[in-house]
């Protein structure tokens, strides 16, 4: 098994299994080319004829994705995606917890950072607009984050942890186990999700979805402040800095944004951040 020391054991195991799958080896390269061609053709058309939402797009996107995760995705792929859907808002709640923007109580189902992120059926995905609502979390945390309040409460952060992911239900995994043909691993599932958004969403929503990574830079900045006295954590966090400087990589071209970035950078980073912060007193 190919173990990267800066990834969690769960991510290392999942990615190693993924790279041995037939669909990763043979289908992924074809899907990447098709996805690029789809955007090459559709983005200019959307710019002219479909700039803003007409009202049905989100429901259509979630319906297509719900069908895929119920009937086509592997169990391991869906587990990774559901974990991500649930870990990301917990990380955002955590970095907001020492600021005036902290909120208490459970919000709306699958909506907003403070929502209930139990996913107990594919019907939940469609009824509550999971796909676009998830992308919107990045913009919400950017609006709510208070740098000065965060820095003034570093000791609070260093002695607290994110909420437990186990509070959220995951019964949708049982639907997958019962109904799915187990055809596509996590890489191709992510590519299908990106392609679905690119095909059915309006131009503005496509751009928002492809650029919903600004929050990664804020989370990374926060982690490096919290763990400033933990040399090992700082070394590991350096591997989540992207090749382009000053966070410019978070602003993707609609033509060249790589779906693999979502999996190997964004999802893997959130898994690492959650594991790091879940340990009591990270600087010890």
Buried (B, 14 or more C-beta within 10 A) or exposed (E): EEEEEBBBEBBBBBBEBBEEBEBBEEBBEEBBEEBBEBBEEBBEEBBEEBEEBEEEBBEBBBBBBBEBBBBBBBEBBBBBBBBBBBBBBBBBBBBBBBBEBBEEEEBEBBBBBBBBBBBBBBEBBBBBBBBBBBBBBBBBBBEBBBEEBBEEBBEEBBEBBBBEBEEBBBEBBEBBEEEBEBBBBBBBBBBBBBBBBBBBBBBBBBBBBBBBBBBBBBBBBBBBBBBBEBEEBEEBBEEBEBEEEEBEBBEBEBEEBBBBBBBBBBBBBBBBBBBBBBEEEBBE
